[in-house]
């Protein structure tokens, strides 16, 4: 609704007259109130003095019980105007004498409050005690009319009204004068402002001859116009550059081989690039939220992600069906766009990964097939090992039976042949068991849990107690860290390495040291011995299956132990290697991840 225009001249006049009128009414009201109070106080004082004067003459009349003398004294009150009636009461409150036949009765409460003066029903009543020689003889009562007070108030009101009319007339002419001095320049300023708003001409100059606040206002207004002109010119230049930047941004976003968009905080689309328009007719998305563009279930998921992205950047995957009904897959990044003093916007960039998705699906299929084949291979290994070990057990059993059957007629040659067959069967059985262990080390699920290496080493040394005692070996270890890994498998690695260190010994008493190094949450465990050592060209080959550097007559074993260690450590995400020098000993090193608590 358009507001009614009211001229500043009219406002100035109304304001001036209102202030003058309010000030005059307030001032004269206070003055009249003060004068009335003064008049009342003066009337009460005069009445009290008259009452005291009469009481001095009436004291003896009361003592002598002379009512006529008391009446004569009271009758003299007729000389005082406004007194309506009066009375004298003895010390018991009984009427002793009266003026104008008063029948006023005393109130006991008033007797206890002497002297007492009050205005009751537009009348002034006064009670004064009659005292003589400091002895109470009675009370004198006087009632006075306030007619003179009303006349006084009326006369004052007439005077005040006349003065107010004169002052309001003067105020009216004063307001007219002020209009010429104040409102005329302001109206001129208003006119210039309207012209500027209409034509946008900021170079008009206001002139004022006086040297006052209006002149200062004109000067400031002229300075403001000059500043606005300069700012308007700069703004035009900035708008031009901004438009160029927006065109560059739009061109850049449109040629990108990716989908880009901007949403408001309510998930309504504010901007989509040409990629989305070409493939998805996204121009129809503008000013619409996700509930208007997709299913309710999917919309809730998108809205949930959008709320997170208004706070911090997020990554998600999305699939969208294009205008031809073909489904495409995208890697989608959403991030907040902060605005000073405004609500945060949501930006998004999506890169199509449909081909990668297809490749990943193929890889998943091949992995599934590989897992299936591995499972079948494991089952085959188990069956094959069982079937292979069964003839070996039979062969070993029959060799023992053959020894019993031959008995005393067994020649050394026959015994050697039978022992050779038994030994070959045993080695074949050990080889099959090690192959199964190697296969199991690459397939069994690993437990990634806190692993105290100190406890693990203690158990290994307990298991190898017989071998250590037999070789007179010494194993020393220092405080070891807690790592992340599978206790059973890491124990098998330590057991294999320590067994080798005790087995491949030199003429010296075996001495083995175990310690660890830490760097960037990675622990390197080192096992150093003083054994026979390994030639450098074999330091990498020894971790291959069946790689033996010595004959079985020198050292027993199948050559699979280090291959099992390598398989276990690599499955833990670490690596294993060896350093050695012939005749001095070897150091085997493997790495594991250090266990770090989440709250750290």
Residue, then its C-alpha position, 0 to 999 in steps of 0.5 A: x500500500x502506497x503511503x500518503x505523501x506529507x510535505x515537510x513544511x506541514x510536518x514542520x508546522x505541526x511539530x512546532x505547534x505541537x511542541x509549543x502547545x505541549x510545553x505551554x500546557x505542561x508549564x501552565x498546568x504545573x504553575x496552576x497546580x502550584x498556585x492552588x496548593x499555595x492558596x489551600x495552604x494559605x487558607x488552612x493557615x488563616x483558618x488555623x490562626x482564627x481558630x487559635x485566636x478564638x480558643x484563647x477567648x473561649x477557654x475562660x468561658x468553658x471553665x465558667x460554663x458561660x455559654x452566652x459569652x462563648x456564643x458572643x465570641x463565635x458570632x464575631x466570625x461573621x466578619x470573616x468571609x467564607x466561614x459557614x459554621x463553627x462550634x466549641x466542644x468541651x473536653x468530653x466532646x459535647x457541643x458547648x456553643x455554636x455559630x450558625x447552629x452547627x450540629x457537627x459531631x466530633x469523631x474520636x479519631x480526629x480528637x486523637x489527631x489534634x490539631x487537624x485540617x482537611x478538605x472534605x466535600x469542597x470544604x475546609x474543616x479545621x479542629x484546634x485544641x482549647x488550651x489554658x495553662x497547659x490544660x486541655x479544656x475543649x475543641x474549636x471546630x471551623x468549616x470554611x467554604x472553598x468558593x473563593x478557591x474555585x473563583x481563583x482557579x477559574x480566573x487563572x484558567x482564563x488568563x492561561x488560555x489567553x496567554x496560550x492563544x497569543x503564544x500559539x499565534x506567535x509559534x505559528x508565525x515562528x514556524x513559517x519563519x523556520x520553514x523559510x530557513x530550514x525546509x526550503x533548502x531541504x525541499x530543494x535538496x529533495x527535488x535535486x535527489x529526485x532528479x538524480x534518481x530519475x536521470x542518474x546525473x551525479x554532477x549537479x551542484x547545490x549552492x547555498x549562501x548561508x554559513x550554517x548547518x544547511x550549507x555544510x549539508x549542501x557541501x557534504x551532499x555535493x561531495x557525496x554526489x562526486x563520490x557516487x559518480x566516481x564509484x558508479x564509474x568504477x562499478x561500471x568497470x567492475x561490472x564489465x570485468x565481472x561479466x567478462x569473468x563470468x563469460x570466461x568461467x561459463x566457457x571454461x565450465x562448458x568445455x570441461x569433459x565433466x559435469x559441474x553444478x552449483x546448488x543452494x543450501x536447500x539443494x536447488x540447482x542454481x547452475x549446470x554446465x553445458x555437459x549436463x545440458x547436452x547429455x541430461x537436458x539439465x536446463x530443466x533442473x534449474x530452481x528444482x530440488x532433488x525430490x522433483x528430479x528423482x525417486x524419493x529414496x534416492x533423493x533422501x540419500x542425495x539430500x543427506x550427502x548435500x547437507x554434509x557437503x555444505x560443511x566439508x568436502x565429500x566424495x561419493x559415487x553416483x549413477x545417472x541415466x542420460x536422456x537416451x536411457x543409458x546408465x552412466x557412472x560418475x566419481x562425484x566430489x561435492x564441496x561448500x562454497x562460502x559466501x560472506x554474509x550469505x548462506x553457503x552454496x554447494x558446488x559439485x564436479x562429476x567425472x564419468x568413470x563408466x569404462x573404469x567401472x566396467x573394467x572394475x566389474x571385470x576385475x571383480x569377476x576375475x578375482x571371484x573366478x580366481x578365488x574359486x580356482x584357488x579354493x578348488x586348488x586347495x581342495x585338490x592339494x588336500x586330496x592330492x597330498x592325502x592320496x600321495x601320503x597314503x602310498x608313502x605310509x604304506x611303503x614305510x609300513x611294508x619296509x618295517x614288515x620286510x625287516x621283520x620277515x627277513x629277520x636274522x638272514x638280513x644282509x647289510x646290503x638288504x638293510x641299507x636298501x630298506x633304510x634307503x627306501x624308508x628315508x626316501x619315503x620320509x623325505x617325500x612325506x616332509x616335502x608334501x607337508x611343506x608344500x601344503x604349509x606353503x600353500x596354506x600360508x598364501x591362503x589362510x586369513x590373517x588376523x590383524x591384531x596387536x601382537x607382542x613380539x616379546x611374548x611371541x619370542x618367549x613361546x618360540x624359545x620354549x618350543x625350540x628348547x630341545x634344539x637350543x640345548x642340543x646345540x648349546x646355543x644362546x639367544x638374546x633379545x631386547x625389548x621388542x615393540x607391539x606390532x600389528x599381525x597374526x600371532x600364529x603366522x609371525x611365530x612360524x616366521x620366527x621359529x623358521x629363522x631361529x631354527x635355521x640360525x641354530x642349524x647352520x652353525x659353525x664350529x663356534x657356539x651358536x649366538x643369536x641376537x634379536x632386536x628391532x628398529x622403528x621408523x614412521x610406524x614401521x618396525x624392522x626386526x633383525x635376527x643376527x647369528x654367528x653361523x656359517x654365512x651365505x654367499x652374496x649371490x644366493x641372498x635373494x635365491x634362498x627365499x625361493x621354494x626348494x632352494x637348498x645351498x647344501x646337500x641333505x647329508x650336510x643339513x636336513x630340510x626341504x628348502x621351503x622354510x624361507x619361502x614360507x617366511x617370505x609369503x607370510x611377511x609379504x601378506x602382512x604388507x612387509x618385506x624380508x631380506x638377508x645380509x651375510x658374510x661367509x664364516x662370520x654369520x647372517x642377519x635376517x631382516x623383516x618389517x611389520x606395521x607398528x600397532x598404534x591405538x586409535x585414541x592416540 
